[in-house]
């Protein structure tokens, strides 16, 4: 099997690359990535393996330099005879930003870039499977406080909290527009946070939000709303096993499901056990977030409810050198708080039944204990300024 992998240097893509490289069934992995030279591309791929001391097989892992923004990408892929023997395409590349200032870029990468790869795939002689790494959150924000099943998405009428989930929904529609059903495999991970192993995670994605919430300690969300979170190593292992399995379906949630779902409260208990020097967590009604914003702007009037929580106001005054820092953090954090309030859990019974070798994911409030030192080192302000 020869695999063409996009997003190989990303959070999920990096784990997929290492996992696939260990499979005897895989002969070559063509890794599509941006670089100014073959040497730079090879070095970036080597770094993926160096992080966790994995073996790098230069005979098996082959860089393919390119850019999803390139208007001539389809032509350059078609004229590259080296990758003409591709059997499987795994499209993991995506812009995952929640920030509205990147909406145009998110669309160009996640929709425009995907369509170019699809148009190339259709012309490959040996093409068998297109594995699309989507997201379970394409179900939108109208579904709340319940279990979500695969067949509920994509729904073109769904409303989305961020452009990212909208583009991933459109991506699935593109697949069905261009490819026959038998060549489509869609893996929809839920919220991917950290790594269940005692290793440095490849990315602070989602962990940045956890670190920020840990710093604030006053978090306007429903503390008991279910959160469907999985570690990146579990996500990658499940996706690879799914690729090689005798599947009955072509869409699967890669998720915690009801059995291993967590909540803000359960995560806070784990964080409290490690960060003992901070105020206790408090989860007020989400309506108070507007008062927090006004307080950060020094525009909150004294009769407002927030002043009843003087312990946290004093703590913020000591923690932040300027109230503007709190405003920046809240701007970056707000989409995450909205996702937390949805209470969505993604049914994983289809995956567990069709691929018995995939077991239940560990709960996030358990495996997060292996991420604490990494959370401690996250540059929270940098993450907020450059989401």
Buried (B, 14 or more C-beta within 10 A) or exposed (E): BBBBBBBBBBBBBBBBBBBBBEBEEBEBBBBBBBBEEEEBBBEBBEEBBEEBEBEBEEEBBBBBBBBBEBEEBBEBBBEBEEBBBBBBBBBBBBBBBBBEEBBEBBBBBBBBBBBBBBBBBEEBEEBEBBBBBBBBBBBBBEBEEEBBEBEBBBEEEBEBBBBBBBBBBBBBEBBEEBBEEEBBBBBBBBBBBBBBBEBEBBBBBBBBBBBBBBBBBBBBBBBEBBBBBBBBBBBBBBBBBBBBBEBEBBBBBBBBBBEBBBBBBBBBEBBBEBBEEBBEBBBBEBEBBEBBBBBBEEEBEEEEEBEEBEEBBEBBEEBBEEBEBBBBBBBBBBBBBBBBBBBBBBBBBBBBEBBEEBEEBBBBBEBBEBBBEBBEEBEBBEBBEEB
